[in-house]
Amino acid sequence: MMLDAIKAWPEFHLFTAGYVMSRLPADSLRFKEGLEWEWRNLDVCSGERIDRMNPDYNTYIALETTEGAKRVCWNSGGSTVTTGCRPDQTIARIRWKAPRGRCPM
């Protein structure tokens, strides 16, 4: 069922599926799958593969929209996105400057 949801709306369900798996042990196969889904979510939202070793989302902030399937890509309002991990197991952080007039959380 989750794979069908991902296929139907990857911009939303790659994130939600990965988030659910982030509570699993970091060395588990499911956790690693969830982390990959988080990365794929960023890829889908940006329209290209994000560099896993040096992630920088600043380039993509101009793509922000409040309409269509990609509207969910920009609803964090924060200045840091942590991909797929619990805070004590952070693998990657993507930093971006909040758009003018919007305060980071």
C-alpha positions, 0 to 999 in steps of 0.5 A: 500500500505504501509503495502505491502511495509513493508512486501516486504522490512521491513528493509527499509519500517518499517523505512520510514513508521515510519519516516513519522508518526513521524510528528503526535502528540505524543499522536496519535494512528498513531504516536505510530504505527510509533514508534513501526515500528521504533522499529521493524525496529531495531529488523529486522536489528539486528535479535532479539528484542531490549530492549525498556527500555535499547537500546544498538546497540553496539552488532550489529555493526559487522553485518554491510553490504553493500549488500542485504536487510540489507544494508539499516540498516547501512547507517546512519554513525552517532553515535546516532540513534533516533527512531521514534520521532521528536527531541523535543519528543525523547523517546529513543536514541541508542548510538553506537561507529562508526566503526574504520575509520568512523567519526560520523556525 
